Amino acid sequence: MYKVLIIEDEESIRKFVKINFERNNFKVFEAPSGEEGIKTAQKEDPQVVILDLMLPGIDGFKTCEILRSYLPNIGIIMLTAKGQDMDKIMGLEFGADDYMVKPFNPLELIARVKSLLRRIGAPKAEITNILTSGQIKIDSFSMNAYKEDKEIDLTPKEFMLLKTFMENESKAFTRDELLNIVWGYEYFGDTKIVDVNIRRLREKIEAVPSKPEYIETVWGVGYRWKKH
């Protein structure tokens, strides 16, 4: 099991990212500051660090520099503010491998971590990008989906919904959970958008959308993927 360390002072963001990594079989460690993050990294030796730029005490740049000096092979993805191009450039100069701009989609962050693990030499057998359930197959790296080996034309949000379901067979998701996972924690729109996208997804993958074989409605809760 791969280990990821999240260094982020905003607890709500930290917890949200942690949940999504744990759903993808990562062992997750947390730290609210650069100082705590460095101590945790030295103790737990994670493969990847998710590092916020704006931290109390020593900032993300200095934290990145220290982490890189102690753990030269560690993967570092820096979180930056929207539109701060200089922060991105400086982050890379201080040793970050990649960056993401807030607000970000957690599924994209996980995909970037998996890509980074491949680049830094993680064993390929441990990083699975192909998921299959019944006649449905997805490739999480290319973001392609197939039914009976025929490609399905999905929007990015439809693909993320499908991926979330297939990675969590038989788990019942509420609309709010799906909204947070697929649309992001800073999305404050109507949860009906989940129902609309579920309906469109069913039309593309179900033989009879009104009698779904894959995406089941859980009355009073939300939706779940039927195990095949």
Secondary structure, DSSP 8 states (H G I E B T S, - for coil): --EEEEE-S-HHHHHHHHHHHHHTT-EEEEESSHHHHHHHHHHH--SEEEEESS-SSS-HHHHHHHHHHH-TT-EEEEEE-TT-HHHHHHHHHTT-SEEEESS--HHHHHHHHHHHHHHTT--GGG---EEEETTEEEETTTTEEEETTEEE---HHHHHHHHHHHHTTT-EEEHHHHIIIII-TT--S-THHHHHHHHHHHHHH-SSTTS-SSEEEETTTEEEE---
